[in-house]
Amino acid sequence: MQNIILELSKYDSINMFVCGSWLWISGNTFQVKELLKSIGCKFAPNKKMWFYSDTKSSGRGNMDIETIKATYGQKEIKKQTTKLIK
């Protein structure tokens, strides 16, 4: 999962957070849709977010994202930005 986070951190328009063992991806993901598919991410249409997990889930995604956050906790992934100073 760390490699996926590093790869997606290159894009300013992408927001990421971890809930349990799942990485959730939102923001302007249309520009990286093919990249997300190629690295194994799946789209959750009810949540309108992409996700990635190394583990399989026994459920079929009936919980909304707020319930998932409340149940498993949330860790926002902050991107470090480098600004050039003239």
Secondary structure, 3 states (H helix, E strand, C coil): CHHHHHHHCCCCCEEEEEECCEEEEEECCHHHHHHHHHCCCEEECCCCEEEEECCCCCCCCCCCHHHHHHHHCCEEECCCCCCCCC
